[in-house]
């Protein structure tokens, strides 16, 4: 399971985030998000609003962002819903960070397909950079979490770093991605396998081949 430790609500936390409010830009976005839902169902907007709030916190801190308790209270008040319901959502879904996070959140999949394809070596590569599960490095650059399957089994092993997936990894390929991020560069997301573009078979398709070569529609034959 992914490590989930909610940051305690302290006076210092209140002093820093107790006056959280949408920026003008995010206030307009929040209004548009809520308007997508029928009257009386505005609480359905809790997930996109938590994401918006996390990104606003991240912009202030130059990190991926996280959700302090006062920020979750703000979202709860905005949607007129009990704070416990907001906390339940934020702590259930791992895309929400409920404790301070580094500039880059490195989430390594350790589930069986990735493990069989070398995720243990990927984790070791992270550890060599001082990363430790559930912690942020001293320079504030990296936070490391081991997570469950993120749906990229066909291009395992993979990691998610902030909003991007990096797939078909080796320790060397991961090092190249992390080096680029540390330099302020934007490495190519997706597969890191040369010559591979998505998750197509390494040797090309072996079934329904005419669909690829001739744009053939097989449905009439089924």
N, C-alpha and C positions, 0 to 999 in steps of 0.2 A: 504494500500500500504506500501511497505517497505520504510524506511526513506532513502533518497538519497540526500546527500549534498556533492558536490564536494569541496575538499579542495582548498582554494584560492592559486593562484600562487604568492608567495612572494619572496623577495630577499633571505630570510632564506631558503626557500624551494629550490631555485636555487643553493644556496651554498652547500646544502646537497646532492642534486640529479642531479645537472646539468651535472656531468661527468659520469652518469650511462652508463655502457656498459656491455655486456654479460661477464660472467666468461668464462674461456676456455671450461668448460664442457657444459655450456648453449649455447655457440656459436656453438658447434657441434650439439646440440639438435635443435637449431633454423634452422641450415642449413638443417638438415634432415626433419624438419617439412615443410619448404618451398618447398623442393624437391617433396613432395607428390602431389603438384598441377601442372597443365599444365603450360607451358611457357606462360607468359602474364597474368596468373591468381594468381600470388603470393599473392595478397592482400587477397585472401581467407584464408590465414594463420593468419589473425589478431587475431582471438579468441584464438587459442592455444598459440600464441606468447604473448598475454596479460597475459594469465595464467602463462606462463613461467616467464615473467618479475615480476609478482606479487609474485611468489614463491621465486624468487631471492631476492627481497626486504624483504620478510618475513624471509628468512634465515639470512639476515644481522641484522634484528631487533629482531629476536626470537619472531615473531608474525605470524599471518596468512598471513600477507603481504598486501600491498595496492599499488595503482598506482598513484604516484605523476605526475603532468603535465609533468615535464621533462622526466620521464620514458615513458609516452605515446608518447611524441615527438620522443624519441629514436626509439620506435616501428614503428611510422609513417615513419621516415626516412629510417629505415631498409627495409620497404616494399614499399617505394616510393609512399606514399599515403597522402592525406591531413590530417593534425592533427585533423580537426573537425570530419572526418569519424571515426577515432580511438576513439575520445572522445564519439561520439554517441554510439559506441558499448559498451564501458566501462561503460557508465551511464545507458544503457538500461538493461543489464544483471546483475542481483544482485549477481552473483558469483564473480564479480569484485568489490573490495573495492576502492572507490574513495576518501577516507579520512583515516587518521591513524586508526589503529585497534589494539585491544588487543591481548594477547597471544592466547586466545580462543574466537572465534566469535560464540556466542550463538544466533541462529536464531530460534525463536519460531513461529510455524504455528498458526495463529489465525483464519483461515478460518472455515466455518460452521462445517464440520465433526469433526475437532479437538476441536472447541469451545464446541460442544455438548458432547464431551468426556472429557472435563475438562481442556482445554488449559488455561482458566482464572486462574485456580489454579497453573498451571505451570508458568505462568507469575508472579504470586504472589511469588512463590518460588524463582524466579530470583530476584525480587525486594528485598526480604529479605537479599540477599547477596550484596545489594548495586547497583544492575544493574538498569540502566535507559535507556529507548529506545533512540537509536541514540547516546549513550555515552559509554565511556570506564571507568571502575572503577579506582579509584585513584592509586591502586597498579599495574595497567596495565594488570591485568590478564583477565578480562572479558569485552567483548563488546557485547551489546545486541541489537537485531533487531527483530521486529515483521514482519513476511513475509506472503505472500499469499501461497496458496496450493503448497506443494512440492511433491505431488503424493503418499503419504503414508496413504491415508484415511482409508484403511482396518486395520491399526495398530495405529490409532490415540489414544491419542495425541502424537505428535512427535516434536523433535527439531533436527536441524542440527548443529553440532559443528565442525567447520573447515570442514574436508572432510567426516565426519561420521554422519550417522543418528542414533538417539536413539528413539525407538518407544514403544508404549504401556506404556507410562509414567504415573506415579503418582508423586506428589511432593516429596515423599520419595525416589522413584527410581531416579528421577532427582538429588536429593541431593547426592545420592551415586555416580552417574556419575561425578558430579562436584567435589566432595571430592577427587575422584580418580585422576582426571585431575590435580587438584591443588597440589597433592602429586607427580606429575610426573609419575603416573601410566597410563596404557592404558586400560580403561574399555571396556568391550565387546560392540561392536556396534550392531545395529539392535534392534530387539524386546527385551524388558526387562521383558517380561511376562514369569515366570517359566514354563518350559515344552513346550513353543512355540518356533519354530525355524525360521519360515518365516512369512507369513501372511495367513497360513491355518486356516480354521474355528476352533474355540475353541473346539467344540465337534467332530471334524473330518468332512470329506466331506459328503455331503448329496446328491450330484448328481454325475453322472459318476463315481460311487464308484469303479467299476471294473477296471477303469484306474489306480487307486491307488493300489488296492489289487492284481490284476492279470496282470497288465500292458496291459490291454485290449485296442484294437484300435477300437473305436466306429465309425470311419469315414465311413466304409462300410455299416453302418446301417442308415446313414443319407440320 
